[in-house]
Amino acid sequence: MSKIFREYKNLDLKKIAAEIYQFWKKNNIFQKSFQSRNISEKKVSTYILYEGPPSLNGSPGLHHMVARTIKDIFCRYHTIKGKKVIRKAGWDTHGLPIELNVEKKMGITKNDVGKNISIEEYNRICKSFVNESMKEWIKFTNKIGYWLDMRNPFITYNPKYIESVWWLIKTFYRKKILYKDYTIQPYSPAAGTGLSHHELNMPGTYKEVKQIAPTLKFKAKKETLPKEIRNFLGDIYFLSWTTTPWTLPSNTALAIGSNIDYLLVKIYNPYTFLKENIILAERLIHKVLSPKKFYHVSNNSEFNHIKIKKNRFPYFIEYQFKGNELIQSRYEQLLPWFKPHQEEEKAFRVIEGDYVNAIEGTGIVHVAPTFGIEDLKIAREHNIPSLLVLNQEKKLVPLVDMQGRFLKNFPHGFGGKYVKKDFDSKKNKKQVSVDQEIVSFLEKEKKVFQVEMYAHFYPHCWRTEKPILYYPLDSWFINTTQIKNKMILLNKRVNWYPKFIGKKRFESWLENVKNWNLSRSRYWGTPLPIWRTKDGKEEIVIGSIQELFIEIQKSIEHGFMQNIPWKNFTPGDMKDENYEKIDLHKHFLDKVILVSSQGEPMNREPDLIDVWFDSGAMPYAQFHYPFENKNFIDKNFFFPADFIAEGIDQTRGWFFTLHVISSILFNSKAYKNVISTGLVLDEKGHKMSKSKGNAINPFNLIEDYGPDAIRWYIVFNSEPWDNLKFNIKEIHTGVNKFFGTLYNIYSFFVLYANIDGFSYKEEDCYSEHNTELDFWILSELNTMIKIVDEHYSNYNPTKAARFIFSFVLDKLSNWYVRLCRRRFWKEKYTKSKISAYQILYKCLITVAKLISPITPFFSERLYMDLNSVTKKENFESIHLADFPVYNSNFINKEFEERMELVQKITAMAFSVRKKNGIKIRQPLQKLLVLVHDPKIRFGLQKISEILKQEINVKEIEYPDSSKSLELKKRIQPNYRSLGPRFGNKTQKISEIIKRFTQEEIQEIEIKKKYVFFLQGEKVVLFLKDVKITTEIIKNWSILFDNELTIALDLRVTNFLWEEGFIRGLVRDIQKLRKKCNYKVVEKILIYINVIQKIKSLIQKHKDYICQETLAVDLLLEEDIEKKGIMVNFEEYSIYILIRKVENI
């Protein structure tokens, strides 16, 4: 007996995934996917994926499943397209996210490290944490079916990886693109480290805040003002507006625009009701002096004699001048609590600022060089000192410490207060902000002109979600502005999906690139391999462990070190076992003291390297380049990547750092194709996050639905770059619609194949014994292969999935299988039946291969269940097989268009039936189909039997005109279309249209246009310019759709009614068989109880009923009401009972 196909009681995607995972694991299928593609064969090429290493700072989220699914799809696709796909797993094990999680777990802060816990112990805990997290990620990766080389991953804490990063740093230093500078940088007090500008521009970092924004009075030193205004009576004040009152103690200058017009205005102060003089920009006078509160008077005398009301105040414009006249004027320090330690005499001056405008504020900008990027820049240009003071260690420091607090020696109770409430872990809701306290203090000092609340967007730390400060830091930078043009040019050679992300978002980011701050004041990460003398006059950058050992040996000779910390490590030995003997983290490196050329000690720069540099270095560091595998990069074996894909936030992160490093290192792009995946939103369109409580645990989803259902849902519902509104209910729908349909087709196939003993042992015979339906499905199958292949190759899995879905549901299931059911069931094992089996098998095995990149588990199960019986292919796994190749000889667009028309006619006929309340199972006599094109009409006549069967009619006729159909058509002008085209001629043209004859109506239907002349001008009408309707004919129902008209005879004769009744009865008996779980080959006995009129009808068609239902007999009995099932047909109730007949 031939082997039979496996049958299932139900579809269980979770069980399938578990079975297939074990099969892959036991048989090393992933490893074999490398071995089966031998690069030495000239036909085989490589396809390189760079894995964006996930940060091991916690459990994976649903958004990780999205990106990992997309990456896996194209790796699997290119594997079965014959390429050797290289995809090393990678783990990002360093950085702030991990440290913050560890600190939260331990209940400590950064300040405890080095005091209450040693750096060595802290780093040991961090390493232990990421190793545990790695296990969860590996489990997750396996569960979702993401194939990566996890036996040989790159791990960023490994010494080999760190050594490659060091080599890159030294290379950049040699290229003079690495430098150190004391500048204002984004700084996160909550995280205790500086941030790069690309971190500051991650999605969601700018949050709207409402802050107190005072307009302040800086008292001018009158003797320094322009001569024209020195002698004006009363004090003169510069008005300046700020949203950061906490920076006011650090003010050392005011900036104005040299070409801006300014005014000296006499006014009554709204707080004190006293006269005073203020300076502000002319264009901003009505913004500052709101007409609701202030009003203008035209002369000084009027101003002096006005009686002041509490709600409105007069002002008088005394003098107008250009900003350049105010430059070098001086003013009294607003908050004279501290003085600049150096060059105090140069402070508190009015200087020119080219960034100052007259759009917002007062046109005069408060400058605090220690807390603003532009502030420090302009201060340096004009020799304005920063307000730095000496601390206890005699070091110059700003007035705010690294925790975001004012120095402890601040007067008036401000000492030790956090400049932002968010930095204070012990804050309460009622706590007043420092900004408000400073404004209140200044109000008492009568130095505030007015106060408002101002809403604006302020940057926050991407990890702590707390505000950043712009803070003075000594940092190492990569001079990315130097290579800006190169990076923009190289980006144009990258294929971005979607294009606008690369062209608009990424290129715009490169256009405005800032130098990359590499320094991070943390503990767990790659240490900067830079040693400097105390005076900073000499420095050395270490590019390898061997180089470090050489320098340590020199230091030992000078007595700065006793020995090399890693005694058992052998430089030059590249074995992994050797590298396990060395640790290159901060707690070891900080103990290393090197020696300068002048014999001075050199200490390591204490900072770590930005973790984004770690991940951006992975193309090289994953292979320990250039110390090993040099050809991998130099010969472009594994560089650049063919493909990368991560979330859209990585345009400011990993995509950027990869691009920067490769641009500097090799003047090359790092990747050829990139998909930027969209956000995962909840069903209401809100971004998912744990803090909002709307995040979905991917492990729970996998447990509930299986990985394939989720993968299919992710790909099918939105293109990879679009945001995905995640709705769990739709996963269930997808399982039923797609997987359920495919499972049902398979079940149908194996049910009859096992009965007939079909195992594809016969030669292919589907070309010589094909029906029109067979030719059509083979054409559609090969068209699908061609189009799906194009979609995959163009990085659009969504279009591929949707095309496959349409084929499976609309063509294979709802059309081919349904129309072939009788062929499988009733026919003997003829060549025609074998042909049908072969075609359906071909469709199933092809669909399995086409969906295998998206649904790797289910497709594997389907392939194995089919191929294990037929042995048509020698592949152990579908993922070792070859992608289907379409056969152009089978593609026939005429067949496809003809069947599409048949489906359209069927849908129209069903619509007519529904409108007239006639069920599809009720046969009707005749359908008329009016098609003007004789070629289409001839094609339809060839497949009339399919139309008859589908529409359930006895006859179909194809008249060539509405006249022969005896239809009368009416035509009306479509004014919406005519009006815009013909304007004032519309009315005359409409009158002509209304007079069209039946022949003219038919002409515009056939030709899709009609030409005539109006007053000597040519007029061309199109089908859209008119509305055509058909008059109703008695007993017929007519439906018109563009060039197609059908007419259905609605008369139901007794003969037709009887046939419909018997067919309905047969259908009900078949349903009952299925409900009783009878096999399709099992014989039954039928018992029926019904009124006499129907009994005679059943008796008349007894043989037909028995033949259709595999019944050995049909008995009309009266005592089965209690045992039988009642069914209704129109006004008749029928009781049916069936019994399986044994031993027949």
Beta strands, then each sheet from edge to edge (+ up, - down):
strand 1: 46-48
strand 2: 84-86
strand 3: 88-91
strand 4: 149-155
strand 5: 178-188
strand 6: 193-194
strand 7: 206-219
strand 8: 236-241
strand 9: 253-256
strand 10: 261-268
strand 11: 275-281
strand 12: 294-296
strand 13: 313-322
strand 14: 349-352
strand 15: 364-367
strand 16: 389-390
strand 17: 396-397
strand 18: 448-459
strand 19: 469-478
strand 20: 495-497
strand 21: 516-517
strand 22: 519-520
strand 23: 530-532
strand 24: 539-541
strand 25: 594-595
strand 26: 601-604
strand 27: 608-609
strand 28: 641-647
strand 29: 671-677
strand 30: 680-681
strand 31: 724-725
strand 32: 924-930
strand 33: 953-957
strand 34: 969-973
strand 35: 1009-1014
strand 36: 1017-1022
strand 37: 1026-1030
strand 38: 1036-1041
strand 39: 1044-1049
strand 40: 1084-1089
strand 41: 1111-1116
strand 42: 1125-1129
strand 43: 1132-1140
sheet 1: 1+ 2+
sheet 2: 3+ 4+
sheet 3: 6+ 5- 19+ 21-
sheet 4: 12+ 13+ 10- 11+ 8+ 7- 18+
sheet 5: 14+ 9+ 15-
sheet 6: 16+ 17-
sheet 7: 20+ 29+ 28+
sheet 8: 22+ 27-
sheet 9: 24+ 23- 26+ 25-
sheet 10: 30+ 31+
sheet 11: 33+ 32+ 39- 38+
sheet 12: 34+ 37-
sheet 13: 35+ 36-
sheet 14: 41+ 40+ 43- 42+
end
